[in-house]
């Protein structure tokens, strides 16, 4: 008996909410962080967890091609529409971070944006990203992470112990994603920590943007 390989994760309510909320955040300043994240990229890129494709318009023309992987079918459909207007060539496919549809060492760079918080096994996803990167390839990441203050970190732990992850596609507000990146064998070369409050500081306000080398 052949067991089918899962390439989709369906979160219909969250997909609708995320499509709206991500656009609100971009209008309030997150688009600038996306632009900074992708500035100067070139060559072949794999974007893992592409969502509804809000990164796509920020890819510079020096990128020769992007494989955008998104497991949620509604978000993937939105990403395909966004790819049509992108300045770079972008192919959107289904797939999971833990089983990327790509050969070893096929990409110069990888991109994750608010993805590591929701992976069932961030370490497995990061090791898979490392597999598909060429030697010396870079991982560019933009993530919300564990707060540096004990009070906010406790609030994140409480939030993650409630129904929050089930309502938000598996999101965990208190993950130390930078430590996970290093544990997967990457070397962090640049890191910018910032608070994106969007009006009111909250458990998902604590963010990082950075670059790590394979």
Biotite code that builds the C-alpha atoms (Angstrom):
import biotite.structure as struc

atoms = struc.array([
    struc.Atom([0.000, 0.000, 0.000], chain_id="A", res_id=1, res_name="UNK", atom_name="CA", element="C"),
    struc.Atom([1.366, 3.426, -0.983], chain_id="A", res_id=2, res_name="UNK", atom_name="CA", element="C"),
    struc.Atom([0.859, 6.172, 1.575], chain_id="A", res_id=3, res_name="UNK", atom_name="CA", element="C"),
    struc.Atom([0.177, 9.526, -0.137], chain_id="A", res_id=4, res_name="UNK", atom_name="CA", element="C"),
    struc.Atom([2.630, 12.322, 0.604], chain_id="A", res_id=5, res_name="UNK", atom_name="CA", element="C"),
    struc.Atom([0.911, 15.309, 2.176], chain_id="A", res_id=6, res_name="UNK", atom_name="CA", element="C"),
    struc.Atom([1.747, 18.637, 0.545], chain_id="A", res_id=7, res_name="UNK", atom_name="CA", element="C"),
    struc.Atom([-1.148, 20.687, 1.931], chain_id="A", res_id=8, res_name="UNK", atom_name="CA", element="C"),
    struc.Atom([-2.290, 21.967, 5.301], chain_id="A", res_id=9, res_name="UNK", atom_name="CA", element="C"),
    struc.Atom([-5.776, 23.456, 5.221], chain_id="A", res_id=10, res_name="UNK", atom_name="CA", element="C"),
    struc.Atom([-6.650, 26.339, 7.561], chain_id="A", res_id=11, res_name="UNK", atom_name="CA", element="C"),
    struc.Atom([-9.593, 28.002, 5.772], chain_id="A", res_id=12, res_name="UNK", atom_name="CA", element="C"),
    struc.Atom([-10.620, 30.453, 8.513], chain_id="A", res_id=13, res_name="UNK", atom_name="CA", element="C"),
    struc.Atom([-7.051, 31.447, 9.325], chain_id="A", res_id=14, res_name="UNK", atom_name="CA", element="C"),
    struc.Atom([-6.226, 31.842, 5.616], chain_id="A", res_id=15, res_name="UNK", atom_name="CA", element="C"),
    struc.Atom([-9.030, 34.365, 5.199], chain_id="A", res_id=16, res_name="UNK", atom_name="CA", element="C"),
    struc.Atom([-8.015, 36.248, 8.343], chain_id="A", res_id=17, res_name="UNK", atom_name="CA", element="C"),
    struc.Atom([-4.313, 36.235, 7.438], chain_id="A", res_id=18, res_name="UNK", atom_name="CA", element="C"),
    struc.Atom([-4.977, 37.534, 3.935], chain_id="A", res_id=19, res_name="UNK", atom_name="CA", element="C"),
    struc.Atom([-6.725, 40.574, 5.410], chain_id="A", res_id=20, res_name="UNK", atom_name="CA", element="C"),
    struc.Atom([-4.496, 41.106, 8.474], chain_id="A", res_id=21, res_name="UNK", atom_name="CA", element="C"),
    struc.Atom([-1.188, 40.798, 6.625], chain_id="A", res_id=22, res_name="UNK", atom_name="CA", element="C"),
    struc.Atom([-2.252, 43.558, 4.248], chain_id="A", res_id=23, res_name="UNK", atom_name="CA", element="C"),
    struc.Atom([-3.166, 45.788, 7.196], chain_id="A", res_id=24, res_name="UNK", atom_name="CA", element="C"),
    struc.Atom([0.276, 45.223, 8.729], chain_id="A", res_id=25, res_name="UNK", atom_name="CA", element="C"),
    struc.Atom([1.993, 45.981, 5.428], chain_id="A", res_id=26, res_name="UNK", atom_name="CA", element="C"),
    struc.Atom([0.169, 49.299, 5.159], chain_id="A", res_id=27, res_name="UNK", atom_name="CA", element="C"),
    struc.Atom([1.271, 50.146, 8.698], chain_id="A", res_id=28, res_name="UNK", atom_name="CA", element="C"),
    struc.Atom([4.948, 49.660, 7.956], chain_id="A", res_id=29, res_name="UNK", atom_name="CA", element="C"),
    struc.Atom([5.694, 45.973, 7.564], chain_id="A", res_id=30, res_name="UNK", atom_name="CA", element="C"),
    struc.Atom([6.130, 46.381, 3.798], chain_id="A", res_id=31, res_name="UNK", atom_name="CA", element="C"),
    struc.Atom([9.320, 48.323, 4.521], chain_id="A", res_id=32, res_name="UNK", atom_name="CA", element="C"),
    struc.Atom([10.685, 45.393, 6.517], chain_id="A", res_id=33, res_name="UNK", atom_name="CA", element="C"),
    struc.Atom([9.924, 43.055, 3.617], chain_id="A", res_id=34, res_name="UNK", atom_name="CA", element="C"),
    struc.Atom([11.743, 45.359, 1.222], chain_id="A", res_id=35, res_name="UNK", atom_name="CA", element="C"),
    struc.Atom([14.787, 45.525, 3.508], chain_id="A", res_id=36, res_name="UNK", atom_name="CA", element="C"),
    struc.Atom([14.747, 41.737, 3.898], chain_id="A", res_id=37, res_name="UNK", atom_name="CA", element="C"),
    struc.Atom([14.947, 41.085, 0.160], chain_id="A", res_id=38, res_name="UNK", atom_name="CA", element="C"),
    struc.Atom([17.179, 43.981, -0.926], chain_id="A", res_id=39, res_name="UNK", atom_name="CA", element="C"),
    struc.Atom([20.228, 42.859, -2.880], chain_id="A", res_id=40, res_name="UNK", atom_name="CA", element="C"),
    struc.Atom([19.094, 39.289, -3.505], chain_id="A", res_id=41, res_name="UNK", atom_name="CA", element="C"),
    struc.Atom([20.254, 37.631, -6.698], chain_id="A", res_id=42, res_name="UNK", atom_name="CA", element="C"),
    struc.Atom([20.282, 34.233, -8.368], chain_id="A", res_id=43, res_name="UNK", atom_name="CA", element="C"),
    struc.Atom([17.912, 31.387, -7.507], chain_id="A", res_id=44, res_name="UNK", atom_name="CA", element="C"),
    struc.Atom([15.724, 31.781, -4.412], chain_id="A", res_id=45, res_name="UNK", atom_name="CA", element="C"),
    struc.Atom([13.378, 29.476, -2.549], chain_id="A", res_id=46, res_name="UNK", atom_name="CA", element="C"),
    struc.Atom([10.733, 31.107, -0.369], chain_id="A", res_id=47, res_name="UNK", atom_name="CA", element="C"),
    struc.Atom([9.312, 28.717, 2.226], chain_id="A", res_id=48, res_name="UNK", atom_name="CA", element="C"),
    struc.Atom([5.809, 29.460, 3.495], chain_id="A", res_id=49, res_name="UNK", atom_name="CA", element="C"),
    struc.Atom([5.083, 32.167, 0.937], chain_id="A", res_id=50, res_name="UNK", atom_name="CA", element="C"),
    struc.Atom([1.590, 32.839, 2.310], chain_id="A", res_id=51, res_name="UNK", atom_name="CA", element="C"),
    struc.Atom([-0.421, 35.159, 0.064], chain_id="A", res_id=52, res_name="UNK", atom_name="CA", element="C"),
    struc.Atom([2.674, 36.416, -1.741], chain_id="A", res_id=53, res_name="UNK", atom_name="CA", element="C"),
    struc.Atom([3.210, 39.795, -0.100], chain_id="A", res_id=54, res_name="UNK", atom_name="CA", element="C"),
    struc.Atom([6.973, 39.451, -0.470], chain_id="A", res_id=55, res_name="UNK", atom_name="CA", element="C"),
    struc.Atom([6.778, 38.991, -4.230], chain_id="A", res_id=56, res_name="UNK", atom_name="CA", element="C"),
    struc.Atom([6.673, 42.625, -5.316], chain_id="A", res_id=57, res_name="UNK", atom_name="CA", element="C"),
    struc.Atom([9.848, 43.317, -3.321], chain_id="A", res_id=58, res_name="UNK", atom_name="CA", element="C"),
    struc.Atom([12.094, 40.825, -5.137], chain_id="A", res_id=59, res_name="UNK", atom_name="CA", element="C"),
    struc.Atom([14.719, 42.732, -7.144], chain_id="A", res_id=60, res_name="UNK", atom_name="CA", element="C"),
    struc.Atom([15.182, 42.051, -10.877], chain_id="A", res_id=61, res_name="UNK", atom_name="CA", element="C"),
    struc.Atom([18.599, 40.510, -10.095], chain_id="A", res_id=62, res_name="UNK", atom_name="CA", element="C"),
    struc.Atom([16.743, 37.414, -8.836], chain_id="A", res_id=63, res_name="UNK", atom_name="CA", element="C"),
    struc.Atom([16.669, 34.964, -11.746], chain_id="A", res_id=64, res_name="UNK", atom_name="CA", element="C"),
    struc.Atom([13.847, 32.842, -10.335], chain_id="A", res_id=65, res_name="UNK", atom_name="CA", element="C"),
    struc.Atom([11.898, 32.085, -7.177], chain_id="A", res_id=66, res_name="UNK", atom_name="CA", element="C"),
    struc.Atom([10.353, 28.799, -6.110], chain_id="A", res_id=67, res_name="UNK", atom_name="CA", element="C"),
    struc.Atom([7.647, 29.804, -3.630], chain_id="A", res_id=68, res_name="UNK", atom_name="CA", element="C"),
    struc.Atom([6.344, 26.923, -1.504], chain_id="A", res_id=69, res_name="UNK", atom_name="CA", element="C"),
    struc.Atom([3.011, 27.280, 0.323], chain_id="A", res_id=70, res_name="UNK", atom_name="CA", element="C"),
    struc.Atom([1.009, 24.381, 1.833], chain_id="A", res_id=71, res_name="UNK", atom_name="CA", element="C"),
    struc.Atom([-2.285, 26.214, 2.471], chain_id="A", res_id=72, res_name="UNK", atom_name="CA", element="C"),
    struc.Atom([-4.389, 26.029, -0.727], chain_id="A", res_id=73, res_name="UNK", atom_name="CA", element="C"),
    struc.Atom([-6.232, 29.345, -0.323], chain_id="A", res_id=74, res_name="UNK", atom_name="CA", element="C"),
    struc.Atom([-3.053, 31.247, 0.445], chain_id="A", res_id=75, res_name="UNK", atom_name="CA", element="C"),
    struc.Atom([-1.323, 29.465, -2.417], chain_id="A", res_id=76, res_name="UNK", atom_name="CA", element="C"),
    struc.Atom([-4.022, 30.618, -4.835], chain_id="A", res_id=77, res_name="UNK", atom_name="CA", element="C"),
    struc.Atom([-3.536, 34.203, -3.629], chain_id="A", res_id=78, res_name="UNK", atom_name="CA", element="C"),
    struc.Atom([0.234, 33.816, -4.029], chain_id="A", res_id=79, res_name="UNK", atom_name="CA", element="C"),
    struc.Atom([-0.187, 32.699, -7.627], chain_id="A", res_id=80, res_name="UNK", atom_name="CA", element="C"),
    struc.Atom([-2.192, 35.838, -8.364], chain_id="A", res_id=81, res_name="UNK", atom_name="CA", element="C"),
    struc.Atom([0.496, 37.976, -6.714], chain_id="A", res_id=82, res_name="UNK", atom_name="CA", element="C"),
    struc.Atom([3.217, 36.237, -8.741], chain_id="A", res_id=83, res_name="UNK", atom_name="CA", element="C"),
    struc.Atom([1.680, 37.489, -11.982], chain_id="A", res_id=84, res_name="UNK", atom_name="CA", element="C"),
    struc.Atom([2.623, 41.078, -11.119], chain_id="A", res_id=85, res_name="UNK", atom_name="CA", element="C"),
    struc.Atom([6.037, 40.381, -9.553], chain_id="A", res_id=86, res_name="UNK", atom_name="CA", element="C"),
    struc.Atom([9.226, 41.850, -11.067], chain_id="A", res_id=87, res_name="UNK", atom_name="CA", element="C"),
    struc.Atom([10.944, 38.451, -10.833], chain_id="A", res_id=88, res_name="UNK", atom_name="CA", element="C"),
    struc.Atom([9.836, 35.106, -12.221], chain_id="A", res_id=89, res_name="UNK", atom_name="CA", element="C"),
    struc.Atom([8.039, 33.239, -9.430], chain_id="A", res_id=90, res_name="UNK", atom_name="CA", element="C"),
    struc.Atom([6.732, 29.674, -9.531], chain_id="A", res_id=91, res_name="UNK", atom_name="CA", element="C"),
    struc.Atom([4.308, 28.825, -6.719], chain_id="A", res_id=92, res_name="UNK", atom_name="CA", element="C"),
    struc.Atom([4.019, 25.204, -5.635], chain_id="A", res_id=93, res_name="UNK", atom_name="CA", element="C"),
    struc.Atom([2.475, 23.215, -2.819], chain_id="A", res_id=94, res_name="UNK", atom_name="CA", element="C"),
    struc.Atom([4.760, 21.606, -0.292], chain_id="A", res_id=95, res_name="UNK", atom_name="CA", element="C"),
    struc.Atom([5.831, 21.440, 3.319], chain_id="A", res_id=96, res_name="UNK", atom_name="CA", element="C"),
    struc.Atom([8.900, 23.023, 4.900], chain_id="A", res_id=97, res_name="UNK", atom_name="CA", element="C"),
    struc.Atom([9.920, 19.588, 6.164], chain_id="A", res_id=98, res_name="UNK", atom_name="CA", element="C"),
    struc.Atom([9.750, 18.084, 2.634], chain_id="A", res_id=99, res_name="UNK", atom_name="CA", element="C"),
    struc.Atom([10.633, 20.752, 0.111], chain_id="A", res_id=100, res_name="UNK", atom_name="CA", element="C"),
    struc.Atom([10.064, 19.916, -3.572], chain_id="A", res_id=101, res_name="UNK", atom_name="CA", element="C"),
    struc.Atom([13.654, 20.742, -4.523], chain_id="A", res_id=102, res_name="UNK", atom_name="CA", element="C"),
    struc.Atom([17.003, 19.047, -5.076], chain_id="A", res_id=103, res_name="UNK", atom_name="CA", element="C"),
    struc.Atom([20.033, 19.375, -2.829], chain_id="A", res_id=104, res_name="UNK", atom_name="CA", element="C"),
    struc.Atom([21.970, 22.619, -3.149], chain_id="A", res_id=105, res_name="UNK", atom_name="CA", element="C"),
    struc.Atom([19.788, 24.123, -5.855], chain_id="A", res_id=106, res_name="UNK", atom_name="CA", element="C"),
    struc.Atom([19.353, 27.648, -4.462], chain_id="A", res_id=107, res_name="UNK", atom_name="CA", element="C"),
    struc.Atom([21.569, 30.618, -3.704], chain_id="A", res_id=108, res_name="UNK", atom_name="CA", element="C"),
    struc.Atom([19.222, 32.003, -1.047], chain_id="A", res_id=109, res_name="UNK", atom_name="CA", element="C"),
    struc.Atom([16.193, 31.010, 1.014], chain_id="A", res_id=110, res_name="UNK", atom_name="CA", element="C"),
    struc.Atom([13.551, 33.292, 2.524], chain_id="A", res_id=111, res_name="UNK", atom_name="CA", element="C"),
    struc.Atom([11.194, 32.745, 5.458], chain_id="A", res_id=112, res_name="UNK", atom_name="CA", element="C"),
    struc.Atom([8.756, 35.395, 6.653], chain_id="A", res_id=113, res_name="UNK", atom_name="CA", element="C"),
    struc.Atom([6.655, 34.698, 9.760], chain_id="A", res_id=114, res_name="UNK", atom_name="CA", element="C"),
    struc.Atom([6.953, 30.976, 9.127], chain_id="A", res_id=115, res_name="UNK", atom_name="CA", element="C"),
    struc.Atom([9.148, 29.469, 11.852], chain_id="A", res_id=116, res_name="UNK", atom_name="CA", element="C"),
    struc.Atom([6.561, 30.321, 14.507], chain_id="A", res_id=117, res_name="UNK", atom_name="CA", element="C"),
    struc.Atom([4.045, 27.932, 12.975], chain_id="A", res_id=118, res_name="UNK", atom_name="CA", element="C"),
    struc.Atom([6.091, 24.917, 11.855], chain_id="A", res_id=119, res_name="UNK", atom_name="CA", element="C"),
    struc.Atom([5.320, 21.727, 13.813], chain_id="A", res_id=120, res_name="UNK", atom_name="CA", element="C"),
    struc.Atom([9.078, 21.048, 13.932], chain_id="A", res_id=121, res_name="UNK", atom_name="CA", element="C"),
    struc.Atom([11.112, 24.199, 13.205], chain_id="A", res_id=122, res_name="UNK", atom_name="CA", element="C"),
    struc.Atom([14.385, 22.282, 13.406], chain_id="A", res_id=123, res_name="UNK", atom_name="CA", element="C"),
    struc.Atom([13.312, 19.833, 10.709], chain_id="A", res_id=124, res_name="UNK", atom_name="CA", element="C"),
    struc.Atom([12.153, 22.674, 8.470], chain_id="A", res_id=125, res_name="UNK", atom_name="CA", element="C"),
    struc.Atom([15.406, 24.567, 8.895], chain_id="A", res_id=126, res_name="UNK", atom_name="CA", element="C"),
    struc.Atom([17.520, 21.483, 8.195], chain_id="A", res_id=127, res_name="UNK", atom_name="CA", element="C"),
    struc.Atom([15.513, 20.957, 5.011], chain_id="A", res_id=128, res_name="UNK", atom_name="CA", element="C"),
    struc.Atom([16.116, 24.580, 3.995], chain_id="A", res_id=129, res_name="UNK", atom_name="CA", element="C"),
    struc.Atom([19.815, 24.034, 4.641], chain_id="A", res_id=130, res_name="UNK", atom_name="CA", element="C"),
    struc.Atom([19.718, 20.946, 2.396], chain_id="A", res_id=131, res_name="UNK", atom_name="CA", element="C"),
    struc.Atom([18.400, 22.848, -0.635], chain_id="A", res_id=132, res_name="UNK", atom_name="CA", element="C"),
    struc.Atom([20.819, 25.761, -0.245], chain_id="A", res_id=133, res_name="UNK", atom_name="CA", element="C"),
    struc.Atom([24.129, 25.752, -2.097], chain_id="A", res_id=134, res_name="UNK", atom_name="CA", element="C"),
    struc.Atom([27.282, 25.803, 0.066], chain_id="A", res_id=135, res_name="UNK", atom_name="CA", element="C"),
    struc.Atom([27.641, 29.333, 1.398], chain_id="A", res_id=136, res_name="UNK", atom_name="CA", element="C"),
    struc.Atom([24.020, 30.121, 0.543], chain_id="A", res_id=137, res_name="UNK", atom_name="CA", element="C"),
    struc.Atom([22.096, 32.544, 2.731], chain_id="A", res_id=138, res_name="UNK", atom_name="CA", element="C"),
    struc.Atom([18.864, 32.274, 4.664], chain_id="A", res_id=139, res_name="UNK", atom_name="CA", element="C"),
    struc.Atom([17.042, 35.576, 5.011], chain_id="A", res_id=140, res_name="UNK", atom_name="CA", element="C"),
    struc.Atom([14.474, 35.621, 7.791], chain_id="A", res_id=141, res_name="UNK", atom_name="CA", element="C"),
    struc.Atom([11.810, 37.984, 9.140], chain_id="A", res_id=142, res_name="UNK", atom_name="CA", element="C"),
    struc.Atom([10.061, 36.505, 12.174], chain_id="A", res_id=143, res_name="UNK", atom_name="CA", element="C"),
    struc.Atom([8.308, 37.396, 15.389], chain_id="A", res_id=144, res_name="UNK", atom_name="CA", element="C"),
    struc.Atom([10.172, 35.829, 18.302], chain_id="A", res_id=145, res_name="UNK", atom_name="CA", element="C"),
    struc.Atom([10.406, 35.394, 22.048], chain_id="A", res_id=146, res_name="UNK", atom_name="CA", element="C"),
    struc.Atom([10.445, 38.697, 23.929], chain_id="A", res_id=147, res_name="UNK", atom_name="CA", element="C"),
    struc.Atom([13.561, 39.751, 25.791], chain_id="A", res_id=148, res_name="UNK", atom_name="CA", element="C"),
    struc.Atom([11.663, 40.913, 28.878], chain_id="A", res_id=149, res_name="UNK", atom_name="CA", element="C"),
    struc.Atom([10.506, 38.260, 31.395], chain_id="A", res_id=150, res_name="UNK", atom_name="CA", element="C"),
    struc.Atom([7.018, 39.750, 31.663], chain_id="A", res_id=151, res_name="UNK", atom_name="CA", element="C"),
    struc.Atom([6.317, 39.618, 27.955], chain_id="A", res_id=152, res_name="UNK", atom_name="CA", element="C"),
    struc.Atom([7.915, 36.172, 27.673], chain_id="A", res_id=153, res_name="UNK", atom_name="CA", element="C"),
    struc.Atom([5.528, 34.870, 30.343], chain_id="A", res_id=154, res_name="UNK", atom_name="CA", element="C"),
    struc.Atom([2.619, 36.424, 28.453], chain_id="A", res_id=155, res_name="UNK", atom_name="CA", element="C"),
    struc.Atom([3.768, 34.627, 25.305], chain_id="A", res_id=156, res_name="UNK", atom_name="CA", element="C"),
    struc.Atom([3.977, 31.300, 27.146], chain_id="A", res_id=157, res_name="UNK", atom_name="CA", element="C"),
    struc.Atom([0.451, 31.754, 28.475], chain_id="A", res_id=158, res_name="UNK", atom_name="CA", element="C"),
    struc.Atom([-0.835, 32.664, 25.023], chain_id="A", res_id=159, res_name="UNK", atom_name="CA", element="C"),
    struc.Atom([0.835, 29.644, 23.431], chain_id="A", res_id=160, res_name="UNK", atom_name="CA", element="C"),
    struc.Atom([-0.754, 27.355, 26.036], chain_id="A", res_id=161, res_name="UNK", atom_name="CA", element="C"),
    struc.Atom([-4.269, 28.476, 25.058], chain_id="A", res_id=162, res_name="UNK", atom_name="CA", element="C"),
    struc.Atom([-6.223, 27.970, 21.840], chain_id="A", res_id=163, res_name="UNK", atom_name="CA", element="C"),
    struc.Atom([-4.055, 30.586, 20.081], chain_id="A", res_id=164, res_name="UNK", atom_name="CA", element="C"),
    struc.Atom([-1.996, 28.092, 18.033], chain_id="A", res_id=165, res_name="UNK", atom_name="CA", element="C"),
    struc.Atom([-5.127, 26.253, 16.893], chain_id="A", res_id=166, res_name="UNK", atom_name="CA", element="C"),
    struc.Atom([-6.790, 29.496, 15.789], chain_id="A", res_id=167, res_name="UNK", atom_name="CA", element="C"),
    struc.Atom([-3.755, 30.869, 13.966], chain_id="A", res_id=168, res_name="UNK", atom_name="CA", element="C"),
    struc.Atom([-2.442, 28.007, 11.860], chain_id="A", res_id=169, res_name="UNK", atom_name="CA", element="C"),
    struc.Atom([-0.032, 26.738, 14.525], chain_id="A", res_id=170, res_name="UNK", atom_name="CA", element="C"),
    struc.Atom([1.531, 30.084, 15.454], chain_id="A", res_id=171, res_name="UNK", atom_name="CA", element="C"),
    struc.Atom([3.599, 30.134, 18.671], chain_id="A", res_id=172, res_name="UNK", atom_name="CA", element="C"),
    struc.Atom([4.425, 33.614, 19.895], chain_id="A", res_id=173, res_name="UNK", atom_name="CA", element="C"),
    struc.Atom([7.308, 32.684, 22.203], chain_id="A", res_id=174, res_name="UNK", atom_name="CA", element="C"),
    struc.Atom([9.681, 30.707, 19.988], chain_id="A", res_id=175, res_name="UNK", atom_name="CA", element="C"),
    struc.Atom([13.374, 31.591, 19.957], chain_id="A", res_id=176, res_name="UNK", atom_name="CA", element="C"),
    struc.Atom([13.749, 31.287, 16.192], chain_id="A", res_id=177, res_name="UNK", atom_name="CA", element="C"),
    struc.Atom([17.270, 32.724, 16.105], chain_id="A", res_id=178, res_name="UNK", atom_name="CA", element="C"),
    struc.Atom([18.480, 29.933, 18.406], chain_id="A", res_id=179, res_name="UNK", atom_name="CA", element="C"),
    struc.Atom([16.678, 27.401, 16.198], chain_id="A", res_id=180, res_name="UNK", atom_name="CA", element="C"),
    struc.Atom([18.415, 28.765, 13.094], chain_id="A", res_id=181, res_name="UNK", atom_name="CA", element="C"),
    struc.Atom([21.816, 28.409, 14.755], chain_id="A", res_id=182, res_name="UNK", atom_name="CA", element="C"),
    struc.Atom([20.995, 24.928, 16.058], chain_id="A", res_id=183, res_name="UNK", atom_name="CA", element="C"),
    struc.Atom([20.193, 23.826, 12.496], chain_id="A", res_id=184, res_name="UNK", atom_name="CA", element="C"),
    struc.Atom([23.765, 24.596, 11.428], chain_id="A", res_id=185, res_name="UNK", atom_name="CA", element="C"),
    struc.Atom([23.491, 28.167, 10.165], chain_id="A", res_id=186, res_name="UNK", atom_name="CA", element="C"),
    struc.Atom([25.790, 31.030, 11.130], chain_id="A", res_id=187, res_name="UNK", atom_name="CA", element="C"),
    struc.Atom([23.921, 34.269, 11.779], chain_id="A", res_id=188, res_name="UNK", atom_name="CA", element="C"),
    struc.Atom([25.743, 37.089, 9.985], chain_id="A", res_id=189, res_name="UNK", atom_name="CA", element="C"),
    struc.Atom([23.338, 40.003, 10.518], chain_id="A", res_id=190, res_name="UNK", atom_name="CA", element="C"),
    struc.Atom([20.502, 40.519, 12.976], chain_id="A", res_id=191, res_name="UNK", atom_name="CA", element="C"),
    struc.Atom([18.165, 43.423, 13.624], chain_id="A", res_id=192, res_name="UNK", atom_name="CA", element="C"),
    struc.Atom([15.748, 43.179, 16.540], chain_id="A", res_id=193, res_name="UNK", atom_name="CA", element="C"),
    struc.Atom([12.775, 45.535, 16.533], chain_id="A", res_id=194, res_name="UNK", atom_name="CA", element="C"),
    struc.Atom([9.325, 45.993, 18.025], chain_id="A", res_id=195, res_name="UNK", atom_name="CA", element="C"),
    struc.Atom([6.478, 46.224, 15.556], chain_id="A", res_id=196, res_name="UNK", atom_name="CA", element="C"),
    struc.Atom([3.648, 47.366, 17.786], chain_id="A", res_id=197, res_name="UNK", atom_name="CA", element="C"),
    struc.Atom([1.105, 48.387, 15.130], chain_id="A", res_id=198, res_name="UNK", atom_name="CA", element="C"),
    struc.Atom([-0.479, 50.768, 17.632], chain_id="A", res_id=199, res_name="UNK", atom_name="CA", element="C"),
    struc.Atom([-0.368, 48.618, 20.782], chain_id="A", res_id=200, res_name="UNK", atom_name="CA", element="C"),
    struc.Atom([2.519, 46.420, 21.952], chain_id="A", res_id=201, res_name="UNK", atom_name="CA", element="C"),
    struc.Atom([1.436, 42.775, 22.168], chain_id="A", res_id=202, res_name="UNK", atom_name="CA", element="C"),
    struc.Atom([2.960, 39.251, 22.320], chain_id="A", res_id=203, res_name="UNK", atom_name="CA", element="C"),
    struc.Atom([3.670, 39.170, 18.565], chain_id="A", res_id=204, res_name="UNK", atom_name="CA", element="C"),
    struc.Atom([5.320, 42.606, 18.471], chain_id="A", res_id=205, res_name="UNK", atom_name="CA", element="C"),
    struc.Atom([8.869, 41.333, 19.100], chain_id="A", res_id=206, res_name="UNK", atom_name="CA", element="C"),
    struc.Atom([10.547, 40.724, 15.750], chain_id="A", res_id=207, res_name="UNK", atom_name="CA", element="C"),
    struc.Atom([13.865, 39.992, 14.096], chain_id="A", res_id=208, res_name="UNK", atom_name="CA", element="C"),
    struc.Atom([15.168, 40.470, 10.582], chain_id="A", res_id=209, res_name="UNK", atom_name="CA", element="C"),
    struc.Atom([18.419, 38.833, 9.652], chain_id="A", res_id=210, res_name="UNK", atom_name="CA", element="C"),
    struc.Atom([20.729, 36.832, 7.407], chain_id="A", res_id=211, res_name="UNK", atom_name="CA", element="C"),
    struc.Atom([22.323, 33.470, 8.173], chain_id="A", res_id=212, res_name="UNK", atom_name="CA", element="C"),
    struc.Atom([24.924, 31.576, 6.133], chain_id="A", res_id=213, res_name="UNK", atom_name="CA", element="C"),
    struc.Atom([24.791, 27.855, 5.377], chain_id="A", res_id=214, res_name="UNK", atom_name="CA", element="C"),
])
